Amino acid sequence: MQTSSASVRTPPLRAVRVAQGKSLRSVSAATGIDVGYLSKIERGLSQPTIDTLLVLARHLRLAELERLLSPYSSGDEQ
């Protein structure tokens, strides 16, 4: 059985990052999130905290996600 490339989905955070022309390393450096951890988040291998998601939403300019997460943040984001 063959799988088409259309059936392979790019994870949403990775798609946004790539669309903005940002590398994992540049996002890591700008947000203070470890590059390995960020990679695991993108691949769905790690569950980020709300604060981590909020930091990413702000850096990637995802205003809707930022508005949804802000009320639940501990206020300790980077």
Phi and psi restraints in degrees (value plus and minus 20) as a CYANA .aco file:
   2 GLN   PHI    -116.6   -76.6
   2 GLN   PSI     127.9   167.9
   3 THR   PHI    -131.9   -91.9
   3 THR   PSI     119.5   159.5
   4 SER   PHI    -107.3   -67.3
   4 SER   PSI     137.3   177.3
   5 SER   PHI     -86.2   -46.2
   5 SER   PSI     -41.4    -1.4
   6 ALA   PHI     -88.1   -48.1
   6 ALA   PSI     -43.8    -3.8
   7 SER   PHI    -102.3   -62.3
   7 SER   PSI     -31.1     8.9
   8 VAL   PHI    -110.1   -70.1
   8 VAL   PSI      98.8   138.8
   9 ARG   PHI    -119.1   -79.1
   9 ARG   PSI     119.4   159.4
  10 THR   PHI    -104.2   -64.2
  10 THR   PSI     108.6   148.6
  11 PRO   PHI     -76.4   -36.4
  11 PRO   PSI     123.5   163.5
  12 PRO   PHI     -75.3   -35.3
  12 PRO   PSI     -66.1   -26.1
  13 LEU   PHI     -83.8   -43.8
  13 LEU   PSI     -60.3   -20.3
  14 ARG   PHI     -84.2   -44.2
  14 ARG   PSI     -62.1   -22.1
  15 ALA   PHI     -80.5   -40.5
  15 ALA   PSI     -62.6   -22.6
  16 VAL   PHI     -85.2   -45.2
  16 VAL   PSI     -67.2   -27.2
  17 ARG   PHI     -78.9   -38.9
  17 ARG   PSI     -66.9   -26.9
  18 VAL   PHI     -85.7   -45.7
  18 VAL   PSI     -60.9   -20.9
  19 ALA   PHI     -81.8   -41.8
  19 ALA   PSI     -49.7    -9.7
  20 GLN   PHI    -107.5   -67.5
  20 GLN   PSI     -19.5    20.5
  21 GLY   PHI      53.0    93.0
  21 GLY   PSI       5.9    45.9
  22 LYS   PHI    -122.7   -82.7
  22 LYS   PSI     121.8   161.8
  23 SER   PHI    -110.4   -70.4
  23 SER   PSI     143.0   183.0
  24 LEU   PHI     -77.7   -37.7
  24 LEU   PSI     -63.2   -23.2
  25 ARG   PHI     -83.5   -43.5
  25 ARG   PSI     -60.4   -20.4
  26 SER   PHI     -88.9   -48.9
  26 SER   PSI     -58.6   -18.6
  27 VAL   PHI     -87.4   -47.4
  27 VAL   PSI     -61.1   -21.1
  28 SER   PHI     -79.4   -39.4
  28 SER   PSI     -67.5   -27.5
  29 ALA   PHI     -84.1   -44.1
  29 ALA   PSI     -60.1   -20.1
  30 ALA   PHI     -94.1   -54.1
  30 ALA   PSI     -49.1    -9.1
  31 THR   PHI    -123.6   -83.6
  31 THR   PSI     -37.4     2.6
  32 GLY   PHI      59.9    99.9
  32 GLY   PSI      -9.2    30.8
  33 ILE   PHI    -110.0   -70.0
  33 ILE   PSI     108.4   148.4
  34 ASP   PHI     -73.2   -33.2
  34 ASP   PSI     115.5   155.5
  35 VAL   PHI     -80.4   -40.4
  35 VAL   PSI     -58.5   -18.5
  36 GLY   PHI     -86.1   -46.1
  36 GLY   PSI     -62.3   -22.3
  37 TYR   PHI     -84.5   -44.5
  37 TYR   PSI     -62.9   -22.9
  38 LEU   PHI     -80.6   -40.6
  38 LEU   PSI     -61.9   -21.9
  39 SER   PHI     -81.8   -41.8
  39 SER   PSI     -62.9   -22.9
  40 LYS   PHI     -84.1   -44.1
  40 LYS   PSI     -58.1   -18.1
  41 ILE   PHI     -81.2   -41.2
  41 ILE   PSI     -68.4   -28.4
  42 GLU   PHI     -80.2   -40.2
  42 GLU   PSI     -54.6   -14.6
  43 ARG   PHI    -108.8   -68.8
  43 ARG   PSI     -19.7    20.3
  44 GLY   PHI      56.4    96.4
  44 GLY   PSI       0.5    40.5
  45 LEU   PHI    -115.6   -75.6
  45 LEU   PSI     -28.2    11.8
  46 SER   PHI    -162.1  -122.1
  46 SER   PSI     124.2   164.2
  47 GLN   PHI    -118.6   -78.6
  47 GLN   PSI      90.8   130.8
  48 PRO   PHI     -95.2   -55.2
  48 PRO   PSI     137.0   177.0
  49 THR   PHI     -94.6   -54.6
  49 THR   PSI     146.4   186.4
  50 ILE   PHI     -81.3   -41.3
  50 ILE   PSI     -60.7   -20.7
  51 ASP   PHI     -82.2   -42.2
  51 ASP   PSI     -59.8   -19.8
  52 THR   PHI     -85.5   -45.5
  52 THR   PSI     -63.6   -23.6
  53 LEU   PHI     -82.3   -42.3
  53 LEU   PSI     -57.9   -17.9
  54 LEU   PHI     -84.6   -44.6
  54 LEU   PSI     -61.8   -21.8
  55 VAL   PHI     -79.8   -39.8
  55 VAL   PSI     -64.9   -24.9
  56 LEU   PHI     -85.8   -45.8
  56 LEU   PSI     -62.2   -22.2
  57 ALA   PHI     -79.8   -39.8
  57 ALA   PSI     -63.0   -23.0
  58 ARG   PHI     -86.1   -46.1
  58 ARG   PSI     -64.7   -24.7
  59 HIS   PHI     -85.6   -45.6
  59 HIS   PSI     -59.4   -19.4
  60 LEU   PHI    -108.3   -68.3
  60 LEU   PSI     -14.7    25.3
  61 ARG   PHI      37.2    77.2
  61 ARG   PSI      30.0    70.0
  62 LEU   PHI    -123.0   -83.0
  62 LEU   PSI      59.3    99.3
  63 ALA   PHI     -77.8   -37.8
  63 ALA   PSI     -60.6   -20.6
  64 GLU   PHI     -84.7   -44.7
  64 GLU   PSI     -63.3   -23.3
  65 LEU   PHI     -86.0   -46.0
  65 LEU   PSI     -59.9   -19.9
  66 GLU   PHI     -80.4   -40.4
  66 GLU   PSI     -64.5   -24.5
  67 ARG   PHI     -82.5   -42.5
  67 ARG   PSI     -58.6   -18.6
  68 LEU   PHI     -88.6   -48.6
  68 LEU   PSI     -57.3   -17.3
  69 LEU   PHI    -105.0   -65.0
  69 LEU   PSI     -49.7    -9.7
  70 SER   PHI     -71.3   -31.3
  70 SER   PSI     -64.6   -24.6
  71 PRO   PHI     -85.0   -45.0
  71 PRO   PSI     -39.7     0.3
  72 TYR   PHI    -121.3   -81.3
  72 TYR   PSI     -20.1    19.9
  73 SER   PHI     -95.5   -55.5
  73 SER   PSI     127.1   167.1
  74 SER   PHI     -99.3   -59.3
  74 SER   PSI     -30.8     9.2
  75 GLY   PHI      65.7   105.7
  75 GLY   PSI     -15.7    24.3
  76 ASP   PHI    -116.1   -76.1
  76 ASP   PSI     -11.0    29.0
  77 GLU   PHI     -83.7   -43.7
  77 GLU   PSI     138.6   178.6
